[in-house]
Amino acid sequence: MKPIFIGVIGNCYFDEIYRVNKFPEPDDKITAFDMQVSLGGSATNVSAGLAKLQLYPRLISAIGNDTAGENILTELKSRKIDASYLSKMSGQTGRTIILLENNKTSTKIGYPGVCSDLKKALKFTKSVDEIFDI
């Protein structure tokens, strides 16, 4: 059976998740009791789900020319997500900082980085019909 390649266009970020006992008040200083870093961004999350279903996602987005971008490339490769249409651009990779309180409510701070204008990242040398089945 021929593999079906699915193009996924959207944001590619890194999520930084900090677990806290309470959200900070203005001018507070709090300490997180746990921290985790993971892939984030709508397109990256969809691609990861498709790969888990043993489908063939091709992620179309942008990452920065920074350490976070390199870490994302490594993680995408390990999850068998095709990153050959991922544009590496001058600047910082997008991030979302998530404060997750014990009762599972959250506050998010997003920074789009180079994904702030994805139109610059969407460059195709072939017809889209030649690249993607879906």
Phi, psi and omega in degrees: 000133180287134179295147177256118180268131183244118177281132179236115184250131177159201186282141176234108184235176165247133175261133172247115185251120179248123177268129184229155177284328179206154176288146180287147170271167177307134179069007175287155168236119180240165178240132176283146177262355176202151179215140179216147178242135179211168174298147178210179184097144187302312183292323180293318179295318178296316179300318179297321178294317179297319179296322177296331177276008180063034172263182187239081180284142172243110184279125179244106184196199180222144171232161178276169177269048182239180180298321179300320178298317178296320179295322178296315179303317179298316181293320179298317180299317181295334180264006179061043175255125181290114181254016184291345177255015178273121180275129175264116186244158177290121180137193184262144174290144179294153180216154169232125174262126183241121171264118183247113181280159182311321183275014174077009170280154185220159172232135184239142173237116182254142174228111187289339181055223184291349177280000182297336175223084183293340179303325179293332184274342186272086180241124178239136176266345178241168173296142179300326179298332179281342188262321189236144173274324180231000000 
